[in-house]
Structure formats: C-alpha cells, structure tokens
Amino acid sequence: MGENKCALQAASTLSVEQFTRDLGGSFRSVRDTLVHIVSGEWGWLTIWKEPALTSLFVTELWDRIELTFDPKAYCDVASVRVKWGEVEREQIDFVAGVTDESLKRMLPIRTTQLSLAHLMQHMTNHSTYHRGQVSTMMRQLGEKPVATDFARFLLVGRGAAEQTR
C-alpha cells in the first residue's frame, strides 16, 4: 500500500468531527493537511506535464490550486480519497513515460531552474513531511498514527513484490 493510501486508511478511522477538528497545526486539521498533500502532488504533476512551461504559468497554477483544493470542499476521507485516486492515476501515467533524459529537463521555478529529477524528489519529501504531521495529529486525537518511516515503505513494497512472485 502506498504511503498516501496508508495515511488515508489511518484517517478513515476518524469521525468527521475529528477529521476536520482544528488542532492548531500549519494546516489546522487532518483533512486540511491531506488536502494540502494531494494539492501539492497535483500542482507539481501539472508543472511537470506542461510542455511550454513559463514562470507565469507556475504562478497562476499555484493561485488555481487554492480554488481547486479548498479543504472545505472535502467533507470526509472518502471525498479526499476520490480526488487522490484521480491524481494518482495521472502520476502513474506520467511516471511511465519518464526517461533518463526527461529527468534532466530544467523547469523554471521562481527565479531559477530545477531539474525534473530534483522536483520529483522535492514532491516526495514534501508529501512525507506532511504525512508526518498527519501522524502527529492522529496521536493528538488519541488514534493510531500512520507510519511514515522510509525503511518501512521499502520493506512493505518488497513484501508486496515478493507476494506477487
């Protein structure tokens, strides 16, 4: 199970009140934090897929994200899971076409350019950081936290791969 799916699975044990409760974090609630993660993943994917990327496109995209991913539009875990499923399918399609050469593509971000490879790594780190926040919030709510350890991710993935042999 992917790390995002693990976070959604853990959050599915929460009541709607717990899911949306303001816990005082940078993204207030479990819901707001999960929506922030998926919005970031969608935003970076949109940037990576844009063939004629400009700094203006990137700036306008981040403004659009705030409208598309308003946490209040996601009343429960199921609604976040649906959106995440859409984004995940697009990610899988995109990654299937990534080549060693495309990873070197330089993309304009703020006042510089960064490679696709580095931006993909950034997105992964960003999502991991915020899943850690979800884990803390789960503890605050008295629930079982989501495991976010990278070694666990690798071991779970390896176990799934060995089961399919």
C-alpha positions as CSV (number, residue, x, y, z in Angstrom):
1,M,0.0,0.0,0.0
2,G,1.4,3.4,-0.9
3,E,2.2,5.9,1.8
4,N,-0.6,8.2,0.8
5,K,-3.0,5.3,0.9
6,C,-1.7,4.4,4.4
7,A,-2.4,8.0,5.6
8,L,-5.9,7.9,4.1
9,Q,-6.5,4.5,5.7
10,A,-5.4,5.8,9.1
11,A,-7.6,8.9,8.7
12,S,-10.6,6.8,7.8
13,T,-10.9,5.7,11.4
14,L,-11.7,9.3,12.4
15,S,-15.1,10.7,12.8
16,V,-15.9,13.7,10.6
17,E,-15.6,15.9,13.7
18,Q,-12.1,14.5,14.4
19,F,-11.1,14.7,10.7
20,T,-11.9,18.4,10.5
21,R,-11.0,19.4,14.1
22,D,-8.7,22.4,14.3
23,L,-5.6,21.1,16.0
24,G,-3.6,24.3,15.6
25,G,-1.1,22.9,13.1
26,S,0.1,24.6,10.0
27,F,-2.8,23.1,8.1
28,R,-5.1,23.0,11.1
29,S,-6.8,19.6,10.7
30,V,-6.1,16.1,9.3
31,R,-8.4,17.0,6.4
32,D,-6.6,20.2,5.6
33,T,-3.2,18.5,5.8
34,L,-4.3,15.7,3.5
35,V,-5.8,18.1,1.0
36,H,-2.6,20.1,1.1
37,I,-0.6,17.0,0.2
38,V,-2.8,16.0,-2.7
39,S,-2.9,19.6,-4.0
40,G,0.9,19.8,-3.9
41,E,1.2,16.5,-5.8
42,W,-1.4,17.6,-8.4
43,G,0.4,21.0,-8.7
44,W,3.8,19.5,-9.3
45,L,2.4,17.0,-11.7
46,T,0.7,19.7,-13.7
47,I,4.0,21.6,-13.9
48,W,5.9,18.6,-15.0
49,K,3.4,17.8,-17.7
50,E,3.4,21.3,-19.2
51,P,5.4,21.3,-22.4
52,A,5.9,25.1,-22.7
53,L,6.4,25.9,-19.0
54,T,6.8,29.5,-18.0
55,S,7.2,31.2,-14.6
56,L,3.9,32.9,-15.2
57,F,2.2,29.6,-15.7
58,V,3.6,28.3,-12.4
59,T,2.5,31.4,-10.5
60,E,-1.0,31.2,-12.0
61,L,-1.2,27.5,-11.2
62,W,-0.5,28.0,-7.5
63,D,-3.3,30.5,-7.4
64,R,-5.6,28.0,-9.1
65,I,-4.7,25.3,-6.6
66,E,-6.2,27.3,-3.8
67,L,-9.6,27.3,-5.6
68,T,-9.4,23.7,-6.8
69,F,-8.3,22.3,-3.4
70,D,-10.3,24.3,-0.9
71,P,-10.3,21.9,2.1
72,K,-14.0,22.8,2.9
73,A,-14.9,21.1,-0.4
74,Y,-13.8,17.8,1.1
75,C,-16.2,16.9,3.9
76,D,-14.8,13.4,4.6
77,V,-12.0,11.0,3.9
78,A,-13.9,9.4,1.1
79,S,-14.0,12.7,-0.9
80,V,-10.3,13.2,-0.4
81,R,-9.7,9.5,-1.5
82,V,-11.6,10.1,-4.7
83,K,-9.5,13.1,-5.6
84,W,-6.3,11.4,-4.7
85,G,-7.2,8.5,-6.9
86,E,-7.6,10.8,-9.9
87,V,-4.2,12.4,-9.2
88,E,-2.5,9.0,-8.6
89,R,-3.7,7.7,-11.9
90,E,-2.2,10.8,-13.6
91,Q,1.0,10.3,-11.7
92,I,1.3,6.7,-12.8
93,D,0.7,7.6,-16.4
94,F,3.3,10.4,-16.2
95,V,6.0,8.3,-14.5
96,A,5.5,5.5,-17.0
97,G,6.8,7.9,-19.7
98,V,9.8,9.3,-17.7
99,T,13.2,8.6,-19.2
100,D,16.7,9.3,-18.0
101,E,16.8,12.1,-20.5
102,S,13.5,13.7,-19.3
103,L,14.7,13.7,-15.7
104,K,17.4,16.2,-16.8
105,R,14.7,18.6,-18.2
106,M,15.1,22.0,-16.5
107,L,11.9,23.7,-15.3
108,P,11.6,27.4,-14.4
109,I,10.7,27.6,-10.7
110,R,10.7,31.0,-9.0
111,T,13.9,32.8,-10.0
112,T,15.8,29.7,-11.1
113,Q,15.5,26.4,-12.9
114,L,15.4,23.0,-11.4
115,S,15.6,19.5,-13.0
116,L,12.6,17.3,-13.2
117,A,14.5,14.7,-11.1
118,H,15.0,17.2,-8.3
119,L,11.4,18.4,-8.4
120,M,10.2,14.8,-8.2
121,Q,12.4,14.3,-5.2
122,H,11.1,17.5,-3.7
123,M,7.5,16.5,-4.1
124,T,8.2,13.2,-2.4
125,N,9.9,14.9,0.5
126,H,7.1,17.4,0.8
127,S,4.4,14.7,1.0
128,T,6.5,12.7,3.5
129,Y,6.9,15.8,5.7
130,H,3.2,16.4,5.8
131,R,2.3,12.7,6.4
132,G,4.4,13.1,9.5
133,Q,2.2,15.9,10.5
134,V,-0.8,13.7,10.0
135,S,0.8,11.1,12.2
136,T,1.2,13.7,15.0
137,M,-2.4,14.8,14.6
138,M,-3.6,11.2,14.8
139,R,-1.8,10.9,18.1
140,Q,-3.3,14.2,19.3
141,L,-6.7,12.7,18.5
142,G,-5.9,9.6,20.5
143,E,-5.8,7.4,17.4
144,K,-3.2,5.1,15.9
145,P,-0.7,7.2,13.9
146,V,0.3,6.5,10.3
147,A,3.8,5.0,10.0
148,T,6.0,7.3,7.8
149,D,9.4,5.6,8.0
150,F,11.1,5.2,4.6
151,A,12.6,1.9,5.5
152,R,9.1,0.6,6.3
153,F,7.9,1.8,2.9
154,L,10.7,-0.1,1.2
155,L,10.0,-3.3,3.3
156,V,6.3,-3.1,2.7
157,G,6.9,-2.6,-1.1
158,R,9.4,-5.5,-1.1
159,G,6.9,-7.8,0.7
160,A,4.2,-6.9,-1.8
161,A,6.6,-7.6,-4.7
162,E,7.6,-11.0,-3.2
163,Q,4.0,-12.0,-2.7
164,T,3.4,-11.5,-6.5
165,R,6.2,-13.8,-7.5
